[in-house]
């Protein structure tokens, strides 16, 4: 099993409604992902983000809050952040 984690590159192969069929750039894994979870960026922007990451999620699921203090979602173990 594999999954695309926050900040990792995927290539969009097909779009159906709110879902995109993607291929994970690092290992070639194929799967569906919700379009709001994707952010289009250039290769250099991706490299800049990945280079700036200096922290890694060590919890099973890390709660993430928006600026208003409401729960925005959860990040899984292994996600790199800055």
Buried (B, 14 or more C-beta within 10 A) or exposed (E): EEEBBBBBBBEEEEEEEEEBBBBBEEEEBEBEBEEEEBEEEEEEEBEEBEEEEEEEBEEEEBEBEEEEEEEEEEBEEEBBBE
